[in-house]
Amino acid sequence: MVDRSYKIKYLPLFEADLMEIVEYITFNLKNPKAAADLVSDVERLILERSNCPLAFEAFESVRDREYQYYRIYVRNYVIFYVVMDNSHDCDGIMEVRRILYNKRKRDKYL
């Protein structure tokens, strides 16, 4: 099996989602350590997944999409990403699009 290299790209919407979560945990729940631990876990799991982002079951969306969504579960949250093939400097791009609370209705946000 040939190793593939996927470049990670974070959408501003993902970054805004993560900041909102971190601020909620830090200020509302008054637990900055838990917020920092969550960010570390998110970063680690995304980096791990970038080695083989297509090796997991795709998320079935209710909408037709150009790129299929995939999920990463981290604590009470779900990270959603797509994989786009690219023939330039790497084999493809893993575009991280959202991070949502696991119990939230996803169809409204994806």
C-alpha positions as CSV (number, residue, x, y, z in Angstrom):
1,M,0.0,0.0,0.0
2,V,1.4,3.4,-1.0
3,D,1.5,6.1,1.7
4,R,-0.5,9.2,0.8
5,S,0.1,12.7,2.0
6,Y,-2.9,14.8,2.8
7,K,-2.6,18.5,3.5
8,I,-4.9,19.7,6.3
9,K,-7.0,22.8,5.6
10,Y,-9.2,24.4,8.3
11,L,-12.2,26.4,7.3
12,P,-12.9,29.6,9.2
13,L,-16.3,28.1,10.2
14,F,-14.5,25.2,12.0
15,E,-12.2,27.7,13.7
16,A,-15.2,29.7,14.8
17,D,-17.0,26.6,16.1
18,L,-13.9,25.6,18.1
19,M,-13.5,29.0,19.6
20,E,-17.1,29.1,20.7
21,I,-16.7,25.7,22.3
22,V,-13.5,26.7,24.1
23,E,-15.0,30.0,25.3
24,Y,-18.1,28.2,26.6
25,I,-16.0,25.6,28.5
26,T,-13.5,28.2,29.8
27,F,-16.0,30.9,30.9
28,N,-19.4,29.3,31.4
29,L,-18.2,26.0,32.8
30,K,-15.1,27.7,34.4
31,N,-12.8,24.9,33.3
32,P,-9.9,26.2,31.2
33,K,-8.0,23.0,31.6
34,A,-10.8,21.0,30.1
35,A,-10.9,23.5,27.2
36,A,-7.2,23.2,26.6
37,D,-7.3,19.4,26.8
38,L,-10.1,19.4,24.2
39,V,-8.1,21.5,21.8
40,S,-5.1,19.2,22.2
41,D,-7.3,16.1,21.5
42,V,-8.9,17.8,18.5
43,E,-5.4,18.6,17.0
44,R,-4.0,15.2,17.7
45,L,-7.0,13.3,16.2
46,I,-7.1,15.5,13.1
47,L,-3.4,14.9,12.5
48,E,-3.8,11.2,13.1
49,R,-6.7,11.0,10.7
50,S,-4.8,13.0,8.0
51,N,-2.7,9.8,7.4
52,C,-5.7,7.9,6.2
53,P,-8.8,10.1,6.0
54,L,-10.7,7.9,3.5
55,A,-10.3,4.7,5.6
56,F,-13.5,5.4,7.6
57,E,-17.2,5.2,6.9
58,A,-18.6,8.3,5.2
59,F,-21.3,10.4,6.8
60,E,-24.6,10.1,5.0
61,S,-25.8,13.7,4.4
62,V,-29.4,14.6,3.5
63,R,-28.0,17.0,0.9
64,D,-26.2,16.2,-2.4
65,R,-22.6,17.2,-2.1
66,E,-19.6,17.4,-4.3
67,Y,-17.4,15.9,-1.5
68,Q,-18.5,13.3,1.0
69,Y,-18.4,14.2,4.7
70,Y,-16.4,12.1,7.2
71,R,-16.5,12.2,11.0
72,I,-14.0,12.2,13.9
73,Y,-15.5,11.7,17.4
74,V,-13.8,13.6,20.2
75,R,-15.3,13.6,23.6
76,N,-18.9,15.1,23.3
77,Y,-18.1,16.6,19.8
78,V,-18.0,15.5,16.2
79,I,-15.5,17.0,13.7
80,F,-16.7,16.9,10.1
81,Y,-14.2,17.0,7.1
82,V,-14.1,16.2,3.4
83,V,-11.2,14.9,1.3
84,M,-10.4,16.5,-2.0
85,D,-7.9,14.9,-4.4
86,N,-5.1,17.1,-5.6
87,S,-2.3,16.4,-8.0
88,H,0.0,19.2,-6.9
89,D,2.3,19.1,-3.9
90,C,0.4,16.3,-2.1
91,D,-2.1,13.6,-2.8
92,G,-5.0,15.5,-1.5
93,I,-6.5,18.0,0.9
94,M,-8.3,17.0,4.1
95,E,-10.6,20.1,4.6
96,V,-11.9,20.3,8.2
97,R,-15.2,22.1,8.0
98,R,-17.1,21.9,11.3
99,I,-17.0,20.8,14.9
100,L,-20.4,20.3,16.6
101,Y,-21.8,19.2,19.9
102,N,-22.7,15.5,19.4
103,K,-26.3,15.9,20.4
104,R,-27.0,18.9,18.1
105,K,-29.2,18.3,15.0
106,R,-26.6,18.1,12.3
107,D,-28.7,18.6,9.2
108,K,-29.2,22.2,10.1
109,Y,-25.5,22.8,10.3
110,L,-24.1,20.7,7.5
